[in-house]
Amino acid sequence: MGIIQVTGIRCYAYHGCNQEEATIGGSYIVDVNIETDFDEAALTDDLSKTVDYVEVSEIVKQEMAIRSKLIEHAAQRICNHLLKSIQRIQKVEVRLTKLSPPINGDVEKVTVKIAGTR
């Protein structure tokens, strides 16, 4: 068993409860941690024996393109899609960060973390 981390997936998306967020959008960063058995891939150098992080990145981008009011909802969709689409994933943790959220005051970011297992 091993861990694959795909971190810093940058997305521009239109999530948020405010109408201006739906119109203007904002910047997001998604980090994905995956538990999987890649022992055979490590020995054979065979991509089909592990999780393809290009596919992980594409799933994140697909789900981030679907508007949600809450980043919690978007993170859950990413988690569900990864588990449904990539059978080699045993456990996944998705961390979704909204940069410069429209909050009164000086707030750098807001992050949610959601995990799922097979």
Backbone bond lengths (Angstrom), bond angles and torsions (degrees), N, CA, C in turn:
res aa  C-N    CA-C-N  psi(-1)  N-CA   C-N-CA  omega(-1)  CA-C   N-CA-C  phi
1 M - - - 1.454 - - 1.526 108.21 -
2 G 1.316 115.21 142.19 1.454 119.87 179.69 1.517 110.72 -145.54
3 I 1.306 115.46 178.87 1.467 122.58 -179.05 1.529 108.58 -121.85
4 I 1.304 115.65 132.98 1.463 122.38 171.01 1.517 106.50 -115.20
5 Q 1.320 116.61 127.16 1.456 121.67 178.17 1.524 108.87 -114.68
6 V 1.318 115.60 122.74 1.463 121.68 173.64 1.527 104.35 -112.99
7 T 1.324 115.97 105.07 1.462 119.61 -171.70 1.526 112.08 -119.50
8 G 1.318 113.88 152.53 1.462 119.54 175.88 1.507 114.47 75.74
9 I 1.351 117.70 31.67 1.465 120.24 176.43 1.530 106.52 -73.98
10 R 1.305 116.44 109.34 1.469 121.31 -175.98 1.533 110.05 -89.27
11 C 1.319 114.51 134.00 1.459 120.67 -179.59 1.521 109.28 -138.56
12 Y 1.311 115.09 147.41 1.455 120.53 168.62 1.518 105.07 -108.92
13 A 1.339 116.59 124.45 1.458 119.81 -173.69 1.516 110.21 -144.13
14 Y 1.321 115.18 176.82 1.464 122.03 -171.37 1.527 111.82 -122.35
15 H 1.326 116.98 46.13 1.453 122.18 -179.73 1.521 110.28 -89.63
16 G 1.319 115.93 147.52 1.455 120.71 175.39 1.512 112.08 142.23
17 C 1.301 115.33 157.96 1.469 121.99 -179.60 1.524 112.32 -81.34
18 N 1.315 117.65 -23.46 1.459 121.29 -178.62 1.524 110.98 -81.67
19 Q 1.326 116.34 142.66 1.461 120.88 179.34 1.533 111.12 -60.99
20 E 1.328 117.12 -35.63 1.470 119.60 -179.87 1.528 111.09 -63.14
21 E 1.328 117.68 -32.02 1.470 120.19 177.48 1.527 110.83 -68.15
22 A 1.331 115.78 -34.14 1.462 120.39 177.55 1.527 111.31 -69.74
23 T 1.326 116.38 -28.77 1.463 121.44 -177.70 1.524 112.18 -90.99
24 I 1.322 116.36 -48.28 1.465 121.58 -174.23 1.523 112.00 -87.15
25 G 1.331 116.96 -38.66 1.463 121.33 -178.03 1.515 111.78 80.27
26 G 1.316 114.71 -175.58 1.452 120.45 -179.31 1.513 111.87 -164.69
27 S 1.318 115.73 175.76 1.464 122.49 -177.31 1.526 110.68 -96.50
28 Y 1.317 114.43 141.25 1.456 122.32 -178.25 1.519 109.40 -136.55
29 I 1.323 115.40 153.88 1.458 121.82 172.65 1.522 107.40 -128.90
30 V 1.329 116.32 132.76 1.459 121.54 179.13 1.527 108.42 -119.43
31 D 1.336 114.69 132.28 1.465 122.42 175.10 1.517 107.81 -117.89
32 V 1.329 116.56 135.56 1.461 121.50 -179.23 1.521 108.83 -126.16
33 N 1.333 116.34 126.33 1.467 122.92 173.80 1.519 107.87 -111.87
34 I 1.322 115.89 127.84 1.465 121.63 -175.12 1.517 109.73 -123.59
35 E 1.337 115.90 130.54 1.465 120.94 169.74 1.517 107.06 -97.74
36 T 1.325 115.51 128.13 1.460 121.31 -178.84 1.526 109.12 -155.89
37 D 1.305 115.23 160.53 1.469 120.01 175.50 1.529 107.94 -93.59
38 F 1.334 116.08 103.91 1.463 118.99 178.70 1.536 111.68 -114.05
39 D 1.322 116.86 23.01 1.468 120.91 179.62 1.525 112.07 -56.57
40 E 1.337 116.34 -46.44 1.465 119.81 -178.74 1.529 111.34 -65.44
41 A 1.310 117.32 -38.78 1.469 121.02 177.49 1.519 110.59 -62.84
42 A 1.331 116.02 -40.16 1.463 119.97 179.62 1.523 111.22 -63.71
43 L 1.321 117.25 -33.07 1.473 121.48 -179.92 1.522 112.86 -82.36
44 T 1.341 117.06 -36.09 1.468 120.44 -171.32 1.527 114.75 -103.62
45 D 1.341 117.54 -12.12 1.462 121.84 -177.28 1.529 111.15 62.54
46 D 1.359 116.13 37.11 1.462 123.20 -175.67 1.527 109.31 -112.03
47 L 1.330 116.74 114.25 1.453 122.35 -177.91 1.525 112.73 -59.37
48 S 1.327 117.35 -31.57 1.467 119.81 -177.53 1.532 112.59 -69.27
49 K 1.321 117.75 -8.00 1.469 122.23 -178.98 1.526 112.25 -100.34
50 T 1.328 116.00 13.54 1.468 120.40 179.78 1.526 109.17 -145.59
51 V 1.305 117.16 -173.25 1.461 123.09 176.76 1.529 108.06 -93.51
52 D 1.315 115.87 125.72 1.465 122.17 179.65 1.531 108.49 -80.52
53 Y 1.330 117.03 112.41 1.462 119.50 -176.03 1.518 112.74 -71.26
54 V 1.325 118.25 -14.96 1.469 120.23 172.27 1.532 108.88 -67.11
55 E 1.330 116.42 -41.91 1.469 120.85 177.28 1.530 110.68 -64.26
56 V 1.318 116.93 -39.60 1.463 121.44 177.81 1.529 109.47 -59.06
57 S 1.309 117.05 -49.03 1.457 122.19 -179.62 1.529 111.61 -60.86
58 E 1.315 117.26 -41.13 1.467 121.56 -179.96 1.529 111.47 -65.18
59 I 1.332 117.12 -40.38 1.467 121.07 178.24 1.523 109.92 -63.82
60 V 1.319 116.74 -43.12 1.468 120.61 177.54 1.525 110.01 -58.66
61 K 1.315 117.49 -47.52 1.466 121.28 -178.65 1.530 111.66 -63.76
62 Q 1.334 117.14 -39.37 1.471 120.73 178.03 1.519 111.08 -60.94
63 E 1.318 116.32 -47.21 1.466 120.05 -177.57 1.528 112.17 -71.50
64 M 1.313 117.68 -34.45 1.464 120.46 178.15 1.526 111.46 -68.35
65 A 1.320 118.08 -22.68 1.459 121.96 179.20 1.527 112.19 -75.67
66 I 1.342 117.41 -12.55 1.462 122.16 178.57 1.534 108.09 -93.69
67 R 1.311 116.37 118.81 1.465 120.58 -176.13 1.525 112.06 -63.60
68 S 1.322 115.22 138.09 1.465 123.56 172.25 1.516 108.36 -134.56
69 K 1.308 116.30 150.66 1.461 119.65 173.32 1.529 109.62 -73.13
70 L 1.336 116.05 -36.95 1.460 120.90 -174.90 1.526 111.31 -114.36
71 I 1.334 116.36 138.44 1.460 119.31 176.36 1.528 110.11 -69.52
72 E 1.318 117.65 -23.07 1.458 120.93 175.15 1.535 110.37 -60.13
73 H 1.338 115.34 -41.20 1.464 121.03 179.99 1.527 110.72 -67.09
74 A 1.315 117.14 -44.07 1.469 120.77 178.69 1.528 110.79 -62.82
75 A 1.325 117.81 -42.39 1.468 121.46 179.08 1.525 111.23 -63.29
76 Q 1.334 117.11 -40.18 1.466 120.05 178.70 1.514 111.46 -65.55
77 R 1.342 116.77 -39.83 1.465 120.11 177.06 1.524 111.46 -61.69
78 I 1.333 116.92 -42.25 1.466 120.91 178.22 1.525 109.75 -60.66
79 C 1.320 116.25 -48.34 1.467 122.14 -179.75 1.534 110.32 -57.42
80 N 1.325 117.01 -49.46 1.467 121.58 -179.07 1.528 111.93 -62.08
81 H 1.327 116.37 -43.43 1.468 121.17 -178.56 1.528 110.83 -64.40
82 L 1.327 116.97 -42.13 1.474 120.17 178.29 1.520 111.21 -61.72
83 L 1.329 117.59 -46.56 1.469 120.93 -179.68 1.523 111.93 -65.05
84 K 1.333 116.66 -37.07 1.467 120.54 -179.70 1.528 111.88 -71.48
85 S 1.316 116.98 -38.64 1.463 121.34 -171.45 1.520 115.20 -89.38
86 I 1.321 117.44 -28.23 1.473 120.08 -174.46 1.525 108.82 -119.67
87 Q 1.318 114.85 99.65 1.467 121.37 -174.04 1.523 114.09 -64.83
88 R 1.297 118.37 -23.05 1.471 121.55 -178.26 1.535 113.25 -74.14
89 I 1.317 116.91 -14.00 1.469 120.01 179.91 1.523 109.53 -74.75
90 Q 1.319 116.55 124.52 1.463 122.05 175.36 1.531 110.90 -92.52
91 K 1.325 115.19 -41.21 1.462 121.43 179.50 1.521 107.83 -145.71
92 V 1.331 116.27 142.97 1.457 120.29 179.55 1.521 108.99 -136.57
93 E 1.316 114.76 142.88 1.463 121.68 173.99 1.521 107.17 -126.66
94 V 1.328 115.66 126.93 1.462 122.10 179.70 1.520 108.13 -113.55
95 R 1.315 115.11 127.05 1.466 121.74 176.12 1.528 106.75 -117.09
96 L 1.339 116.18 115.74 1.457 121.83 -177.59 1.521 108.21 -113.12
97 T 1.331 115.69 124.26 1.464 122.04 -176.98 1.522 110.21 -116.76
98 K 1.334 114.95 128.20 1.456 122.24 174.60 1.524 107.15 -99.46
99 L 1.322 116.15 118.35 1.459 121.21 -178.91 1.524 110.47 -84.88
100 S 1.309 116.45 141.37 1.471 123.23 177.88 1.535 112.78 48.02
101 P 1.339 117.05 58.56 1.468 118.67 -179.79 1.529 110.82 -65.75
102 P 1.338 116.89 148.95 1.465 119.96 -178.49 1.533 111.34 -77.31
103 I 1.311 114.80 76.31 1.460 122.59 179.20 1.519 106.81 -116.60
104 N 1.326 116.45 139.15 1.465 118.89 175.66 1.515 108.39 -61.38
105 G 1.303 116.59 121.18 1.455 121.87 -176.76 1.514 109.63 115.11
106 D 1.294 116.25 -177.71 1.460 122.68 -176.22 1.528 109.04 -101.25
107 V 1.338 116.47 97.03 1.459 122.00 179.76 1.522 108.10 -120.28
108 E 1.319 116.41 122.47 1.469 121.71 -177.71 1.516 112.37 -72.00
109 K 1.347 117.18 -45.14 1.462 120.07 -175.37 1.523 110.07 -164.08
110 V 1.330 113.47 161.77 1.458 122.27 172.67 1.526 106.18 -129.49
111 T 1.343 116.39 133.87 1.462 120.80 -177.48 1.520 110.21 -127.64
112 V 1.351 115.25 138.60 1.461 120.66 169.71 1.518 107.93 -118.04
113 K 1.326 115.48 151.08 1.466 121.08 178.84 1.515 108.38 -130.39
114 I 1.334 116.34 128.30 1.461 122.77 -179.65 1.517 107.92 -131.14
115 A 1.333 116.69 139.98 1.462 121.42 179.15 1.522 109.98 -124.45
116 G 1.314 115.27 152.21 1.455 121.28 175.89 1.516 110.16 -145.26
117 T 1.313 116.40 151.30 1.471 121.20 178.63 1.513 110.00 -130.14
118 R 1.306 114.07 158.20 1.452 121.02 177.26 1.505 108.71 -85.13
